[in-house]
């Protein structure tokens, strides 16, 4: 089975990531049920899904932390099992769990991580990483003394020490405050502009919408949507109106997407429909208590595809 | 441009050494003091009462190589086992699972790190006890002693790695240490010559590989031993090879490391 890759890709350029029909079962739980997808070099790719959808298992298979029952995974054409040395050199992973080695300082942590990849004299790049992650002043501090957000940034630094062409960020901004999150994204965007492929999972759908060119949505170990962010957004009616009133005009009953007491959400095809709605309200003498126009966002797409409640984020709040 | 040298295992070894060096008070000095206390108490109580090697060797002198080797073995085990289980429980094991380290890289770094810790502590115990038995410096077969110290620390370093991989929590590792490693070490002739035991326990001691490590090591100091040193070397070498191959196989399968 061929992976579902991005459109119009050159057959000569190797894909950054190829996952072909990967399955993985843990006891009774089918964590991955035949996942196939492909990410082209230089993409900023989002991997979304609710808890237990299989995102972290998929990343673990890619990183060699978990072995697939069937199927194959490749990083820049290197199989993660049979050619693991090259595939791991090509991959940097920021793990979801906030882990650290309490014996070492920030700088020692980064130097040791460099060394694991067989890299010597990496001081200049480590300095740059520390600078971009706003950790220069903490470079001699023991890992135990850092705040959660700082530890998270060191994890990002550890994933970057070997300048991997493909970077996987598994919930990298959890616990990081807004200001630092912005600087972190600026750095990741710069890496992406410099040619690094970024694969992101995040709780914050607005981040995925703003950053990712393409998105795969996973549910129960399967890919349930895989498209450009633009196309995904276009799947759901482009505009909605939130109207607080006693009732909606008779001709607009079919446009009601949801209702909560006297608050209706109506779908619009285009901005011009708003005039028709206002005219209909005037004609039927319906008093408007409140009216707000909303553009479709990724959250609505996500909820529509997942067919579930209405949380503010992709997963239960951290 | 980043250049990969492929020698990541050297950094893992460096990390293992730095790890115990940063807490040297606990990992080096404490076991040296413990061994010194053993020497002071046992030699004071037993020097005039126990005869070893037909009275050719004083009990205190007999005891020192046993204590040195016991320190080597216990600390080699402690290093690899505690490092592995701490990394597993705190989750930072991921930092060495993500890089391109092979099963042999893992094995070499953990076992060498354990050997070095064991040998450093053993050397410390030897140097301190020389103050009490300076004649031990004139050992007749130092290379035999060195060979058994290297092989013994390698075996215990490997057992520590296996124990650390197997255990899911500190409790389980403590059981591995308390019910397997410590009895085998204490019942291996550290404090006595097995010729002083009843026949049944003598025979049983011959089934304990730790006995050959201690006895062979002691041969290096006195030129005397309970078992032929060549036999001890063969048994200890065979144990080291079989255990190493089995551990490499476990690492290759990703046992308890890669789900």
Contacts between the chains, C-beta under 8 A, distances in Angstrom:
chain1	res1	chain2	res2	distance
A	26	B	259	7.5
A	60	B	259	7.2
A	63	B	97	7.8
A	63	B	98	5.8
A	64	B	97	7.2
A	64	B	98	7.6
A	64	B	258	6.7
A	65	B	94	7.0
A	65	B	97	5.7
A	65	B	98	7.4
A	65	B	258	6.0
A	65	B	259	7.0
A	66	B	258	6.6
A	66	B	259	4.6
A	67	B	254	6.8
A	67	B	258	6.0
A	67	B	259	7.1
A	84	B	100	6.4
A	85	B	6	7.9
A	85	B	100	3.9
A	85	B	102	7.4
A	86	B	100	7.6
A	88	B	98	6.4
A	88	B	99	6.1
A	88	B	100	4.3
A	89	B	4	6.1
A	89	B	100	5.6
A	91	B	98	7.7
A	93	B	98	5.6
A	95	B	94	5.5
A	97	B	91	5.2
A	97	B	94	7.7
A	99	B	90	6.3
A	99	B	91	3.7
A	99	B	92	4.8
A	99	B	94	6.3
A	99	B	95	7.8
A	100	B	90	7.7
A	100	B	92	6.1
A	101	B	87	7.7
A	101	B	90	7.6
A	101	B	92	4.6
A	101	B	95	6.9
A	102	B	90	7.4
A	103	B	18	7.1
A	103	B	19	5.2
A	103	B	22	5.5
A	103	B	23	7.9
A	104	B	18	7.5
A	108	B	18	7.7
A	112	B	11	5.9
A	112	B	14	7.4
A	112	B	15	5.2
A	112	B	95	7.9
A	113	B	95	6.2
A	113	B	99	7.5
A	114	B	11	7.8
A	115	B	8	6.5
A	115	B	10	7.2
A	115	B	11	2.7
A	115	B	12	7.9
A	115	B	14	6.9
A	115	B	15	7.9
A	116	B	8	4.6
A	116	B	11	5.4
A	116	B	12	6.4
A	116	B	95	7.1
A	116	B	96	6.2
A	116	B	99	3.7
A	116	B	101	6.3
A	117	B	4	6.2
A	117	B	8	6.0
A	117	B	99	5.1
A	117	B	100	6.8
A	118	B	4	4.6
A	118	B	5	4.2
A	118	B	6	4.7
A	118	B	7	5.1
A	118	B	8	4.6
A	118	B	11	7.8
A	118	B	100	7.7
A	119	B	2	5.8
A	119	B	3	7.0
A	119	B	4	6.3
A	119	B	5	7.2
A	120	B	3	7.9
A	120	B	5	6.3
A	122	B	2	7.4
A	125	B	2	7.6
A	158	B	95	6.6
A	162	B	2	6.1
A	162	B	4	7.6
A	162	B	99	7.9
A	163	B	2	5.1
